[in-house]
Amino acid sequence: MLLSDLFQTSSESIVRNKSRSLLTVLGIVIGIAAVILMLSIGQGAQAYVLSQVSELGSDLVFIEPGSGSQEGGPPSPFIEQTVTTDDVKELRRLGPFSFVSSVLISTAAVDAEEESVFTDIAGVDEHQLEVFPADIISGRFIENDDVESNARVAVLGYSIAEDLFGDQDPVGMRVTVKNLSVRVIGVLGVQGTKFFSNLDKRVYLPVSTVQREIMGVDYVSYIAAKAMGNVEDAKDEARAILRDSHNLDNPEQDLAKDDFQVSSQSDAVEIVGAVGFALTLMLSSIAAISLVVGGIGIMNIMLVSVTERTREIGLRKAIGATEREILQQFLLEAVLLTFAGGIIGILLGVGGSYLAATGISRFVDGWSLVIPPVVVVLAAAVSTIVGIVFGYYPAKRAARLDPIDALRYE
């Protein structure tokens, strides 16, 4: 039988049994669409996190509490808070850094006249803008005198200034932060979202004021320092300084014995890559189960098809069709069905990924649609392979039918 005749015969059989064909491809459609959608969301999440990490700056070093062997992330509330402003002073005095800034993060209600919002509060010092650059559109930023005197002053992010004061310039006005009345001395320009935090919704106060007047603590959430030379060398020097500052006996430089973590952008990228790979692997495994289930469905329905068409198979063999031709016909039917299912699944997966990315981007600034082309090609290839693997047994069974028994089949 010519290849063109084989295609025609298989296509006619598929079209003749529309309902059965639709049920056959449904599992593959769902599986392929799930593969593309899940991988698109996973890759989109990884790209988003990497974009946030890249904005940190490749010359920045971060010091936060916790064992040095732990892998990044924000400090846990259950970890002993060991990083203080004394560490900041030591790093400024001895470290290879051009700027060192301390940050203490909290949340609180901020009230102004009749407006009230619950938002992030950042206790910072005079070097904050050298480490994390931002424009000042009105007034000034926090200075050393403010930190030294525990001044009750605040700098507002762009959006929080609009929420509380509308079109008015808030400089000189007063706001209440967790029952503490402070005077607004400046407003920052638009910064957007960086590392999962909307900086435009943040209120900045002197770190000493947040420590004593708002939180009643003597530690800071983390220290950010701008390295002057090689970042890895700067990290090693920072560890040595902090071990001495914390009176740690650690001559073997075992990170697990440290009560602090020192990290950089490259560490964060490495962690994100590992997490992204694990997420992709997990999502792929879940989607692969869908494909296997779809493949089993194809095999079952093809077996039913063989039973229903037993007399047709017997008649074809009686007029000269060989086992190989019968095998090729049924196998080609399975491949055509799964390939068609793969194409439909790709279209649904791409469409679903677009809708998902559009929906997520409304809540997460900077989220983008990511569909690796290799995933689409792989999806089409996998659907064809599934058709061959799960269609072979029914096709082989049809090819082995005895023509006499097949013609007698009722």
C-alpha positions in Angstrom: 0.0 0.0 0.0 1.3 3.4 -0.9 2.0 5.9 1.8 -0.6 8.3 0.4 -3.2 5.5 0.4 -2.2 4.7 4.0 -2.7 8.3 5.1 -6.1 8.5 3.2 -7.4 5.3 4.8 -6.3 6.3 8.3 -7.7 9.8 7.9 -11.1 8.6 6.7 -11.3 6.2 9.6 -10.6 9.0 12.1 -13.1 11.4 10.5 -15.7 8.6 10.3 -15.6 8.1 14.0 -15.5 11.7 15.2 -16.8 11.1 18.8 -14.4 8.3 19.4 -11.5 10.3 17.9 -12.3 13.2 20.1 -12.3 11.1 23.2 -9.0 9.5 22.1 -7.2 12.8 21.8 -8.7 14.5 24.9 -6.1 13.1 27.3 -3.2 14.1 25.0 -4.7 17.6 24.6 -5.0 18.1 28.4 -1.5 16.6 29.0 0.3 18.8 26.4 -1.6 21.9 27.4 -0.7 21.2 31.0 3.0 20.8 30.1 3.2 24.1 28.3 1.1 26.0 30.9 3.0 24.7 33.9 6.4 25.2 32.4 5.4 28.6 31.2 4.4 29.7 34.7 7.5 28.0 36.2 9.8 29.7 33.7 8.0 33.0 34.1 8.4 32.8 37.9 12.1 32.1 37.5 12.6 34.9 35.1 10.7 37.3 37.4 12.8 36.3 40.4 16.0 36.6 38.4 15.0 40.1 37.2 14.4 41.1 40.8 17.8 39.7 41.9 19.6 41.4 39.0 18.4 44.8 40.3 20.3 44.3 43.6 23.6 45.1 42.0 26.5 42.8 41.4 28.8 44.7 43.8 26.5 44.4 46.8 27.1 42.2 49.8 24.3 41.4 52.3 24.7 40.4 55.9 21.8 38.9 57.8 21.3 36.8 60.9 21.3 33.0 60.8 23.8 30.2 60.2 26.3 30.9 57.4 25.5 27.5 55.9 21.9 28.3 55.2 21.1 29.4 51.7 19.8 32.9 51.5 16.3 34.1 51.8 14.9 36.6 54.3 15.7 36.1 58.0 13.2 33.9 59.8 11.5 35.3 62.9 12.7 32.2 64.8 16.4 32.8 64.0 18.3 34.7 66.7 18.7 38.3 65.6 22.5 38.8 65.8 23.2 41.6 63.4 23.4 45.0 65.0 24.5 48.6 64.3 27.8 47.7 66.0 28.5 45.4 63.1 27.8 48.3 60.7 30.4 50.4 62.5 33.0 47.7 62.3 32.4 47.0 58.6 32.7 50.7 57.9 35.9 51.0 59.8 37.6 47.8 58.6 35.7 46.4 55.6 36.6 46.8 51.9 33.3 48.7 51.3 32.6 52.2 49.9 29.2 52.3 51.7 27.6 50.3 54.4 23.9 50.7 55.2 21.8 49.1 57.9 18.1 48.3 57.4 15.4 47.3 59.9 12.1 46.2 58.3 8.7 46.3 60.1 5.1 46.9 59.3 2.7 49.4 60.9 -0.3 51.6 60.4 0.5 55.0 59.0 -2.1 57.7 59.5 -2.3 61.3 58.1 -5.4 63.4 58.8 -8.3 61.2 57.7 -6.3 58.7 55.7 -4.7 55.5 57.1 -2.7 52.7 55.4 -0.9 49.6 56.7 2.4 49.4 55.0 6.2 48.6 55.3 8.3 50.6 57.6 12.1 50.7 56.9 14.5 52.0 59.4 17.6 53.2 57.5 20.6 55.3 57.8 22.2 58.1 55.7 23.9 55.7 53.3 20.7 54.0 52.1 20.6 55.9 48.8 24.3 55.2 48.1 23.6 51.5 48.3 20.0 51.6 46.8 19.9 54.6 44.5 16.6 56.5 44.3 15.6 60.1 43.3 14.4 62.6 45.8 11.6 64.6 44.3 10.8 66.7 47.3 12.6 67.6 50.5 15.6 65.6 51.6 16.6 62.1 52.8 17.6 60.9 56.2 21.0 62.2 57.4 23.5 61.1 60.0 22.2 63.7 62.5 18.7 62.2 62.3 20.1 58.8 63.1 22.3 60.0 65.9 19.5 62.0 67.6 16.7 59.4 67.0 14.9 62.1 65.1 11.2 61.7 64.6 11.3 62.3 60.8 10.1 60.3 57.8 10.6 60.0 54.1 7.7 58.7 52.1 7.7 56.5 49.0 6.0 57.9 46.0 2.7 56.0 46.2 2.3 56.3 50.0 2.7 60.0 49.7 -0.2 60.1 47.1 -2.3 57.8 49.2 -2.0 60.0 52.3 -1.8 63.5 50.9 -3.1 63.3 47.3 -1.6 66.1 45.2 -0.3 68.1 48.2 3.5 68.3 48.9 3.7 66.4 52.3 7.1 67.9 53.3 6.6 69.6 56.6 3.4 67.8 57.4 3.0 65.1 60.1 2.1 61.5 60.0 1.6 58.9 62.8 3.5 55.7 62.5 2.3 53.2 65.1 1.2 55.9 67.5 4.5 57.8 66.9 4.1 61.3 65.4 6.8 62.1 62.9 7.4 65.0 60.5 7.7 64.3 56.8 11.1 65.6 55.4 11.1 64.1 51.9 9.4 62.2 49.2 11.1 59.7 46.9 10.5 59.2 43.2 9.0 56.1 41.6 11.1 53.0 42.3 8.6 50.2 41.6 8.9 46.7 42.9 12.3 45.3 43.8 12.8 41.8 45.3 9.1 41.3 45.9 8.6 44.6 47.8 6.8 47.7 46.5 9.3 50.4 47.5 6.8 53.1 46.5 4.5 52.0 49.4 7.4 52.2 51.9 7.9 54.7 54.7 11.6 55.4 55.7 12.6 56.5 59.2 16.0 56.7 60.9 17.0 53.2 61.9 17.6 54.3 65.5 14.1 55.7 65.8 12.5 52.4 64.5 14.7 50.5 67.0 13.9 52.5 70.1 10.5 54.2 69.4 8.6 51.6 67.3 10.0 48.1 67.7 12.0 48.3 71.0 15.0 46.2 69.7 18.7 46.7 69.2 19.2 44.6 66.1 18.8 45.3 62.3 17.1 43.1 59.7 20.2 43.1 57.4 23.2 45.1 56.4 23.9 46.0 52.7 27.4 47.0 51.7 28.9 48.1 48.4 32.2 46.3 47.7 35.1 48.4 46.3 36.9 45.4 44.8 36.3 41.7 44.2 32.9 40.7 45.8 34.1 37.3 46.9 37.1 38.8 48.6 34.9 41.4 50.2 32.6 38.6 51.5 35.5 36.7 53.1 36.8 39.9 54.8 33.3 40.7 56.0 33.1 37.2 57.6 36.4 37.7 59.3 35.3 41.1 60.7 32.0 39.8 62.0 33.5 36.7 63.6 35.7 39.0 65.5 32.9 41.4 66.3 30.7 38.5 67.5 33.5 36.8 69.4 33.2 33.6 67.5 36.0 31.0 67.8 36.0 29.7 64.3 39.6 29.3 63.0 38.6 26.7 60.5 36.2 29.2 58.9 33.3 26.7 59.1 30.2 28.6 57.8 27.9 26.4 59.9 29.5 27.9 63.1 28.7 31.5 62.1 25.7 33.2 63.5 25.3 35.4 60.4 25.0 34.9 56.6 27.1 36.8 54.0 25.7 36.6 50.5 25.8 38.5 47.1 23.8 38.7 43.9 25.7 35.6 42.5 24.6 33.5 45.5 21.0 34.6 45.0 21.1 33.7 41.3 22.5 30.3 42.1 19.8 29.6 44.6 17.1 30.9 42.2 18.5 28.6 39.4 18.4 25.6 41.7 14.9 26.3 42.9 13.8 27.0 39.3 15.2 23.7 38.1 13.5 21.8 40.9 10.2 23.6 40.2 10.4 22.9 36.5 11.2 19.2 37.2 8.3 18.9 39.6 5.8 20.6 37.1 7.2 18.4 34.2 6.7 15.3 36.3 3.1 16.2 37.1 2.4 17.0 33.4 4.1 13.7 32.4 1.6 11.8 34.4 -1.2 13.5 32.4 0.5 12.3 29.2 0.8 8.7 30.5 -2.8 8.7 31.5 -3.7 10.1 28.0 -1.6 7.4 26.4 -3.3 4.7 28.3 -6.6 6.1 27.2 -5.5 6.0 23.6 -4.5 2.4 23.9 -7.8 1.4 25.4 -9.9 3.2 22.8 -7.7 1.8 20.0 -8.3 -1.7 21.4 -12.0 -1.0 21.3 -11.6 0.2 17.8 -9.8 -3.0 16.8 -12.7 -5.0 18.3 -15.4 -3.0 16.5 -13.5 -3.3 13.2 -12.7 -7.0 13.4 -14.8 -7.9 10.3 -13.3 -4.9 8.4 -9.8 -6.2 9.2 -10.7 -9.8 8.2 -12.1 -8.5 4.9 -9.0 -6.5 4.1 -6.7 -9.4 4.9 -8.9 -11.7 2.8 -8.4 -9.5 -0.3 -4.6 -9.4 0.2 -3.7 -6.9 2.9 -0.6 -8.0 4.7 0.0 -7.9 8.5 2.4 -5.1 8.0 -0.1 -3.0 6.2 -2.7 -3.5 8.9 -0.1 -2.7 11.5 0.9 0.5 9.7 -2.7 1.6 9.3 -3.7 1.3 12.9 -0.3 2.7 14.1 -0.7 5.7 11.8 -4.2 6.3 13.1 -2.8 6.4 16.6 0.0 8.7 15.6 -2.3 11.1 13.6 -4.7 11.2 16.6 -2.0 12.0 19.1 -0.3 14.5 16.8 -3.6 16.3 16.2 -4.1 16.2 20.0 -0.6 17.6 20.4 -1.3 20.6 18.1 -4.6 21.4 19.8 -2.8 21.0 23.2 -0.1 23.4 22.1 -2.6 26.0 21.0 -4.5 25.7 24.2 -1.3 25.7 26.3 0.0 28.8 24.6 -3.4 30.5 24.9 -3.7 29.5 28.6 -0.1 30.7 29.2 -0.9 34.1 27.7 -4.1 34.4 29.8 -2.2 33.3 33.0 0.6 35.8 32.4 -1.8 38.6 31.7 -3.7 37.8 34.9 -0.6 37.5 37.1 0.9 40.7 35.7 -2.0 42.6 37.1 -0.9 41.7 40.6 2.8 41.2 40.1 4.7 44.1 38.4 7.3 42.9 36.0 5.8 39.4 35.3 6.2 38.5 31.7 5.0 35.7 29.4 7.7 33.0 28.9 7.2 30.0 26.6 10.5 28.4 25.6 10.3 27.3 21.9 11.9 24.0 22.8 8.9 23.2 25.0 6.5 23.6 22.0 8.7 21.4 19.8 9.1 18.9 22.5 5.4 18.8 23.1 4.7 17.9 19.5 7.4 15.3 19.5 6.2 13.7 22.8 2.6 13.5 21.5 3.8 11.6 18.4 5.9 9.3 20.5 3.0 8.6 22.8 0.9 7.6 19.8 3.6 5.2 18.6 4.2 3.7 22.1 0.6 3.3 23.1 -0.7 2.6 19.6 1.6 -0.2 18.8 0.0 -2.9 20.9 -3.6 -2.4 19.5 -2.1 -2.2 16.0 -0.1 -5.3 16.5 -3.2 -7.1 17.8 -5.2 -6.0 14.8 -2.4 -7.2 12.4 -2.3 -10.7 13.9 -6.0 -11.4 13.6 -6.8 -14.5 11.6 -8.8 -13.4 8.5 -11.3 -16.4 8.7 -12.0 -15.8 12.4 -12.2 -12.1 11.8 -14.8 -12.5 9.0 -16.9 -14.8 11.3 -16.8 -12.3 14.2 -20.2 -11.0 15.2 
